[in-house]
Amino acid sequence: MSITISVLDQSPIYPGETSEEALRHTITLAKLSEQLGFRRFWVSEHHDSEQVAGSSPEVLISHLLAKTESIRIGSGGIMLQHYSPYKVAENFNVLASLAPGRVDLGVGRAPGGLPRSTQALQQGISESASLTDKIIALEKYVHNRLEEDHPLAGLKAGPIPAEPPELHVLGASVASAEIAAGLGLPYVFSLFINGDQAVALEAIRVYRDAFDTSKGGSPQVIIALAVLVADTDQEAAELVGAQKLIRLHLASGKTLTLGTREQAEEFARQSKESYTIEEKEPEIIKGTKDFVREQILALSEASGVEEFIVTTNIQPFDKRIRSFELLHEALTGVPAKV
């Protein structure tokens, strides 16, 4: 089975680094990903954070498109609950017109920040449309398909690109898989966020079984992974360090994944709900080229998925670069020439 690799970069700001350095690293990784022949390079959306610089993926995507020539550039993802689907469609139609055939529009349902950033982003919004309804509206705007009896019939999210941005639904649960399947859209399961391979395999099974083919598409699945490749197992373990997967369970029933325990506690404080915090070992495929290749091939075999979008959040930066070069070598057998 042939494996395709894409990259997700969250523009992490490590201790001793500035946000400017973090964004420069993102640009360098995008160029490297193109040189290595990876399919996509996606950037994330996080708000009110001292650990992540990527708060505006649309702006960053525009810059990355200008710095690269052929690799697909996209969002992983736009947190659609905060925004007008019409405005998101306009933004990405501009990008798709600037770089035909190279723009991906991944959308998710996570807040991307703490309650106060959600409040700021949604200031003045009175309607409470569901994520599904917003994705439906977004797809219509992106493809210029408003029905004749639609209340806004005739409205266009200009400019209308020759090739619309490719829309993907992001998630980390069976529920998100059901949304993507019902809409007949490509689906990305974030295993590095959920951390439970059994849930990932079930979500992918449900997605394929429930996929609505009436819209002319077919099921397309990508798995998002945390991966670290090093020259030795010992080095890989040292570079990963003591990372933890922090899951916040609120009394309202909502569960969120945060970067640190401090962030989880601050989220709970701002939400003014009682809570519990669960700490787990993160799902990171780490080790030498041979081990990582074996693990990715096994997951591909179990899931039937051939494309993986990889995130590698370690420092120093040269080791992140080295990890992606080794990953390329692991899956192609060809030494990286950059």
C-alpha positions as CSV (number, residue, x, y, z in Angstrom):
1,M,0.0,0.0,0.0
2,S,1.4,3.4,-1.1
3,I,1.6,5.9,1.7
4,T,1.1,9.7,1.2
5,I,2.5,12.1,3.8
6,S,1.2,15.6,4.5
7,V,2.2,18.0,7.3
8,L,0.3,19.9,10.0
9,D,2.2,22.7,11.6
10,Q,0.8,24.5,14.7
11,S,3.5,27.2,14.8
12,P,4.5,26.3,18.3
13,I,6.4,29.0,20.4
14,Y,8.9,27.2,22.6
15,P,10.6,28.7,25.7
16,G,13.2,31.2,24.6
17,E,11.6,31.7,21.2
18,T,9.5,34.6,19.8
19,S,6.3,34.4,17.7
20,E,8.3,35.7,14.8
21,E,10.7,32.8,15.1
22,A,7.8,30.4,15.3
23,L,6.3,31.7,12.1
24,R,9.6,31.6,10.3
25,H,9.9,28.0,11.3
26,T,6.5,27.3,9.8
27,I,7.6,28.9,6.5
28,T,10.8,26.8,6.5
29,L,8.8,23.6,7.1
30,A,6.4,24.4,4.3
31,K,9.3,24.8,1.9
32,L,10.9,21.6,3.1
33,S,7.6,19.7,2.8
34,E,7.4,20.8,-0.8
35,Q,11.0,19.8,-1.5
36,L,10.3,16.4,0.0
37,G,7.3,15.8,-2.1
38,F,4.7,15.8,0.6
39,R,1.1,16.4,-0.6
40,R,-0.3,19.1,1.7
41,F,0.9,21.6,4.3
42,W,-1.8,22.7,6.8
43,V,-1.7,25.3,9.6
44,S,-3.9,25.4,12.6
45,E,-6.0,28.0,14.4
46,H,-5.4,28.8,18.1
47,H,-6.4,31.9,20.1
48,D,-5.2,33.7,23.2
49,S,-2.1,31.5,23.5
50,E,1.5,32.2,24.5
51,Q,2.5,28.7,23.2
52,V,1.1,28.9,19.6
53,A,1.6,31.7,17.0
54,G,-1.0,30.6,14.4
55,S,-4.1,32.5,15.2
56,S,-5.1,33.5,11.6
57,P,-4.7,30.6,9.2
58,E,-6.1,32.5,6.3
59,V,-3.4,35.1,6.5
60,L,-0.7,32.5,7.0
61,I,-1.9,30.4,4.1
62,S,-1.7,33.4,1.8
63,H,1.9,33.9,2.8
64,L,2.8,30.2,2.5
65,L,1.2,30.0,-1.0
66,A,3.5,32.9,-2.1
67,K,6.6,31.1,-0.6
68,T,5.9,27.7,-2.3
69,E,5.0,26.6,-5.9
70,S,3.2,23.3,-6.0
71,I,2.3,21.8,-2.6
72,R,-1.3,22.2,-1.4
73,I,-1.7,24.7,1.4
74,G,-4.6,24.7,3.8
75,S,-6.2,25.0,7.2
76,G,-6.2,22.3,9.8
77,G,-8.6,23.9,10.6
78,I,-10.8,26.9,10.5
79,M,-13.0,26.9,13.7
80,L,-16.2,27.5,11.9
81,Q,-18.4,28.0,15.0
82,H,-16.9,31.5,15.3
83,Y,-17.4,32.7,11.8
84,S,-19.8,33.5,9.0
85,P,-19.7,30.7,6.4
86,Y,-20.0,33.4,3.8
87,K,-16.9,35.3,4.9
88,V,-14.9,32.1,5.2
89,A,-16.0,31.2,1.7
90,E,-14.9,34.6,0.4
91,N,-11.5,34.3,2.1
92,F,-10.8,30.9,0.7
93,N,-12.1,31.7,-2.8
94,V,-9.6,34.5,-2.9
95,L,-6.9,32.1,-1.9
96,A,-8.0,29.5,-4.5
97,S,-8.1,32.2,-7.2
98,L,-4.5,33.3,-6.3
99,A,-3.2,29.7,-6.3
100,P,-5.5,27.5,-8.5
101,G,-5.7,23.9,-7.4
102,R,-3.6,24.3,-4.3
103,V,-6.0,25.4,-1.5
104,D,-7.6,23.1,1.2
105,L,-10.2,24.3,3.6
106,G,-10.3,22.1,6.7
107,V,-13.0,23.0,9.2
108,G,-13.4,21.9,12.8
109,R,-15.7,22.4,15.8
110,A,-13.1,23.0,18.6
111,P,-13.1,26.4,20.2
112,G,-9.4,26.9,19.4
113,G,-8.9,28.8,22.7
114,L,-10.3,29.6,26.1
115,P,-13.8,30.8,26.8
116,R,-12.8,34.5,26.8
117,S,-11.4,34.2,23.2
118,T,-14.6,32.4,22.1
119,Q,-16.6,35.3,23.7
120,A,-14.5,37.8,21.8
121,L,-14.7,36.0,18.5
122,Q,-18.5,35.6,18.7
123,Q,-19.2,39.1,20.0
124,G,-22.5,40.3,18.5
125,I,-23.5,36.9,17.1
126,S,-27.0,36.1,18.0
127,E,-27.8,33.0,15.9
128,S,-26.8,29.6,17.1
129,A,-26.5,27.5,13.9
130,S,-25.1,24.0,14.3
131,L,-21.7,23.1,12.9
132,T,-23.5,20.9,10.3
133,D,-25.7,23.8,9.1
134,K,-22.6,26.0,8.9
135,I,-20.7,23.5,6.8
136,I,-23.7,23.0,4.5
137,A,-23.8,26.8,4.0
138,L,-20.1,27.0,3.5
139,E,-20.1,24.3,0.8
140,K,-22.9,26.1,-1.0
141,Y,-21.0,29.4,-1.0
142,V,-17.7,27.8,-2.0
143,H,-19.2,26.0,-4.9
144,N,-21.7,28.8,-5.8
145,R,-24.7,26.6,-5.4
146,L,-27.3,28.5,-3.6
147,E,-30.8,27.2,-4.5
148,E,-33.2,29.4,-6.4
149,D,-35.6,29.4,-3.4
150,H,-32.8,30.3,-0.9
151,P,-33.5,33.5,1.1
152,L,-30.2,34.9,-0.3
153,A,-30.6,33.5,-3.9
154,G,-28.2,35.1,-6.3
155,L,-25.6,35.9,-3.7
156,K,-22.0,34.9,-4.7
157,A,-18.9,34.5,-2.5
158,G,-16.7,36.2,-5.0
159,P,-14.3,35.8,-6.6
160,I,-15.5,32.5,-8.0
161,P,-12.3,30.4,-8.6
162,A,-11.8,28.0,-11.5
163,E,-11.1,25.3,-8.9
164,P,-12.8,25.8,-5.5
165,P,-10.9,25.1,-2.3
166,E,-11.1,21.4,-1.3
167,L,-13.3,21.1,1.8
168,H,-12.5,18.7,4.6
169,V,-14.3,18.0,7.9
170,L,-11.9,17.6,10.9
171,G,-12.8,15.7,14.0
172,A,-11.7,13.3,16.7
173,S,-14.9,11.3,17.4
174,V,-17.5,9.0,15.8
175,A,-19.9,12.0,15.9
176,S,-17.7,14.1,13.7
177,A,-17.3,11.1,11.3
178,E,-21.1,11.0,11.0
179,I,-21.2,14.7,10.2
180,A,-18.7,14.3,7.4
181,A,-20.4,11.1,6.0
182,G,-23.8,12.8,6.0
183,L,-22.4,15.7,4.0
184,G,-20.5,13.5,1.6
185,L,-17.2,15.3,2.4
186,P,-13.6,14.2,3.0
187,Y,-12.8,13.5,6.6
188,V,-9.7,13.9,8.8
189,F,-9.5,12.0,12.1
190,S,-7.2,13.6,14.6
191,L,-5.6,10.7,16.3
192,F,-3.0,12.9,18.0
193,I,-5.8,14.7,19.7
194,N,-8.1,11.7,20.6
195,G,-5.3,9.3,21.4
196,D,-7.4,6.2,21.1
197,Q,-6.8,4.1,18.0
198,A,-9.9,2.0,18.5
199,V,-12.1,5.1,18.4
200,A,-10.3,6.2,15.2
201,L,-10.9,2.8,13.5
202,E,-14.6,2.9,14.6
203,A,-15.0,6.5,13.4
204,I,-13.5,5.6,10.0
205,R,-15.7,2.5,9.7
206,V,-18.8,4.6,10.5
207,Y,-17.8,7.3,8.0
208,R,-17.4,4.8,5.2
209,D,-20.6,2.9,6.0
210,A,-22.7,6.1,6.3
211,F,-21.1,8.1,3.5
212,D,-23.7,9.9,1.3
213,T,-22.7,9.1,-2.3
214,S,-25.7,11.0,-3.7
215,K,-23.6,14.2,-4.0
216,G,-21.2,12.4,-6.4
217,G,-18.3,11.9,-4.1
218,S,-16.7,8.9,-2.5
219,P,-15.2,8.4,1.0
220,Q,-11.8,10.1,1.5
221,V,-10.1,9.7,4.9
222,I,-6.9,11.2,6.3
223,I,-5.5,10.3,9.7
224,A,-3.7,13.1,11.6
225,L,-0.7,11.7,13.6
226,A,2.0,12.9,15.9
227,V,5.2,11.4,14.6
228,L,8.9,11.8,15.6
229,V,11.7,10.0,13.7
230,A,15.2,10.1,15.1
231,D,18.5,8.3,14.5
232,T,18.0,6.2,17.6
233,D,15.1,5.1,19.9
234,Q,16.9,6.8,22.8
235,E,17.1,10.1,21.0
236,A,13.4,9.9,20.0
237,A,12.4,9.3,23.6
238,E,14.5,12.2,24.8
239,L,13.1,14.6,22.2
240,V,9.5,13.7,23.1
241,G,10.3,14.2,26.8
242,A,7.4,14.2,29.3
243,Q,4.6,15.3,26.9
244,K,1.1,14.6,28.2
245,L,-2.4,14.5,26.6
246,I,-4.5,16.8,28.8
247,R,-8.3,16.2,28.6
248,L,-10.7,18.5,30.4
249,H,-14.1,17.1,31.4
250,L,-16.6,19.8,32.3
251,A,-19.8,19.3,34.3
252,S,-21.9,20.3,31.3
253,G,-20.6,17.2,29.5
254,K,-18.2,18.9,27.2
255,T,-14.7,17.3,26.8
256,L,-11.8,19.3,25.4
257,T,-8.1,18.6,24.8
258,L,-5.7,21.3,26.0
259,G,-2.0,21.7,25.6
260,T,-1.1,21.9,29.3
261,R,-2.7,21.3,32.7
262,E,-2.5,25.0,33.3
263,Q,-4.5,25.7,30.2
264,A,-7.1,23.2,31.2
265,E,-7.5,24.7,34.7
266,E,-7.7,28.2,33.2
267,F,-10.4,27.0,30.7
268,A,-12.4,25.6,33.5
269,R,-12.0,28.8,35.6
270,Q,-13.3,30.9,32.7
271,S,-16.1,28.6,31.9
272,K,-17.2,28.7,35.6
273,E,-18.0,25.0,35.7
274,S,-16.9,22.2,37.9
275,Y,-14.5,19.8,36.1
276,T,-12.1,16.9,36.2
277,I,-8.7,16.7,34.4
278,E,-7.4,13.5,32.8
279,E,-3.8,13.1,31.9
280,K,-2.8,10.4,29.4
281,E,0.3,9.4,27.5
282,P,0.0,11.0,24.1
283,E,-0.4,8.9,20.9
284,I,3.0,9.6,19.3
285,I,4.7,7.3,16.8
286,K,8.3,7.7,17.7
287,G,11.5,5.9,17.1
288,T,13.9,5.1,14.2
289,K,13.0,5.0,10.5
290,D,12.3,1.3,10.5
291,F,10.1,1.4,13.6
292,V,8.1,4.4,12.4
293,R,7.6,2.9,9.0
294,E,6.4,-0.3,10.5
295,Q,3.9,1.5,12.7
296,I,2.5,3.7,10.0
297,L,2.1,0.7,7.6
298,A,0.3,-1.2,10.3
299,L,-2.1,1.6,10.9
300,S,-2.7,2.0,7.2
301,E,-3.4,-1.7,6.9
302,A,-5.8,-1.6,9.9
303,S,-7.7,1.5,8.7
304,G,-7.4,1.3,4.9
305,V,-6.1,4.8,5.0
306,E,-3.3,5.8,2.7
307,E,-2.7,9.5,3.6
308,F,-1.5,10.7,6.9
309,I,-1.0,14.3,8.0
310,V,1.8,14.5,10.4
311,T,2.6,16.9,13.2
312,T,6.0,17.0,15.0
313,N,6.1,19.4,17.9
314,I,9.6,19.1,19.4
315,Q,12.6,21.4,19.8
316,P,15.2,22.3,18.8
317,F,14.0,23.2,15.4
318,D,16.8,21.4,13.5
319,K,15.5,18.1,15.1
320,R,12.0,18.8,13.7
321,I,13.6,19.3,10.3
322,R,15.6,16.1,10.7
323,S,12.5,14.1,11.7
324,F,10.6,15.0,8.5
325,E,13.7,14.2,6.4
326,L,14.0,10.8,8.1
327,L,10.2,10.2,7.7
328,H,10.6,10.8,4.0
329,E,13.5,8.4,3.9
330,A,11.5,5.8,5.9
331,L,8.6,5.7,3.5
332,T,10.4,6.2,0.2
333,G,13.7,4.5,0.8
334,V,15.3,7.6,-0.8
335,P,17.6,9.9,1.2
336,A,16.3,13.4,1.5
337,K,18.1,15.9,-0.8
338,V,17.3,19.4,0.3
